[in-house]
Amino acid sequence: MHRLPKLSAMGGSDLLWSDTSSKGTYSVDTHSRESVKAACKPEGCSHKGYTAVVYVVSGAATLVIGGTAKATAPDKFGGQPIQGGESHRIGKGDVYIVPLDTIHWYKNVVTPFRYLEVPVP
């Protein structure tokens, strides 16, 4: 049994579990976004090689998922914010799925915004 660590009050991420298989290394992480600046850059992020199942433990945010951003390098976005995409208000108890290689970001964060992220190959 794995006990969930106390989510950091300072923000950031903590490793909960990790495993390596023939498909790669996958980690289950806890995330704590304690300020708007720590929530996500407007250029977004994506998960290369896996779908993320996310469970919100506390707080709320607007999840912007999909859309387009100017790619500056593999797995990196920059130069301009995400354009388009769908916005969903998420909060404590919500579970959502971020599909493989899909740009997403969090805005309008109500702290403490904390969530558990589980990768699915």
C-alpha positions in Angstrom: 0.0 0.0 0.0 1.2 3.5 -0.8 0.3 6.3 1.5 -0.3 9.6 -0.1 2.3 12.2 1.0 1.2 15.5 2.4 0.9 17.8 -0.5 3.4 20.7 -0.3 2.0 24.0 0.9 4.8 25.7 -1.1 3.6 24.4 -4.5 5.4 22.0 -6.8 5.3 18.3 -7.4 6.3 15.2 -5.4 6.9 11.7 -6.7 4.5 9.2 -5.2 5.4 6.1 -7.3 7.5 5.1 -10.3 7.9 2.0 -12.5 9.9 1.2 -15.6 8.6 -1.2 -18.3 9.3 -1.9 -21.9 7.2 1.2 -22.8 9.2 3.6 -20.6 9.2 4.9 -17.0 6.0 6.2 -15.5 5.5 8.1 -12.3 2.5 8.9 -10.2 2.9 12.5 -8.9 1.2 14.8 -6.5 1.0 18.4 -7.7 0.3 21.6 -5.7 -0.3 24.9 -7.5 -0.4 27.5 -4.8 -0.3 30.6 -6.9 -1.5 31.7 -10.4 2.2 31.9 -11.4 2.8 28.3 -10.4 -0.4 27.0 -12.1 0.9 26.7 -15.7 2.4 28.9 -18.3 -0.1 30.1 -20.9 2.0 28.2 -23.5 0.8 25.0 -21.8 2.3 21.6 -21.6 1.6 18.1 -22.9 2.5 14.6 -21.8 4.7 12.9 -24.4 3.9 9.2 -24.6 1.1 8.9 -22.1 -2.5 9.9 -21.2 -2.8 11.5 -17.8 -5.7 10.7 -15.4 -6.0 13.5 -12.9 -7.9 13.6 -9.6 -8.4 17.0 -8.0 -7.8 16.9 -4.2 -8.5 20.5 -3.3 -9.1 24.0 -4.8 -10.3 24.7 -8.3 -9.0 26.0 -11.7 -10.1 26.4 -15.2 -8.6 23.7 -17.4 -7.9 24.7 -21.0 -7.4 21.6 -23.1 -6.6 21.3 -26.7 -6.0 24.2 -29.1 -2.7 25.2 -30.7 0.6 26.7 -29.6 3.7 27.5 -31.5 6.2 24.6 -30.9 9.8 25.8 -30.3 11.2 22.3 -29.6 9.9 18.8 -29.1 7.8 18.7 -25.9 8.2 22.5 -25.5 5.8 25.3 -26.3 6.5 29.0 -26.2 6.3 32.3 -28.0 2.5 32.6 -27.7 -0.3 31.4 -25.5 -2.6 28.5 -26.4 -5.2 29.6 -29.0 -8.6 27.9 -28.9 -9.2 24.8 -26.9 -12.0 23.9 -24.5 -12.3 25.4 -21.0 -13.7 23.4 -18.1 -14.0 24.5 -14.5 -12.7 21.8 -12.3 -12.6 21.4 -8.5 -12.3 19.0 -5.6 -13.4 15.5 -6.4 -13.3 15.9 -10.2 -11.5 13.4 -12.3 -10.5 14.3 -15.8 -8.3 12.8 -18.6 -5.7 14.7 -20.6 -5.2 12.7 -23.8 -1.8 11.7 -25.1 0.2 14.7 -26.5 -2.7 17.2 -25.9 -1.8 20.8 -25.0 -3.3 21.9 -21.7 -2.9 24.5 -18.9 -4.6 25.8 -15.7 -5.8 29.3 -15.2 -8.1 31.2 -12.7 -6.6 29.1 -9.9 -8.3 29.0 -6.5 -5.7 27.8 -4.0 -4.8 25.5 -2.6 -5.2 23.7 -6.0 -3.8 20.2 -5.5 -4.2 17.1 -7.6 -2.9 13.6 -8.2 -1.7 12.7 -11.7 -1.5 9.0 -13.0 0.1 8.3 -16.4 -1.5 5.6 -18.6 0.6 4.3 -21.5 
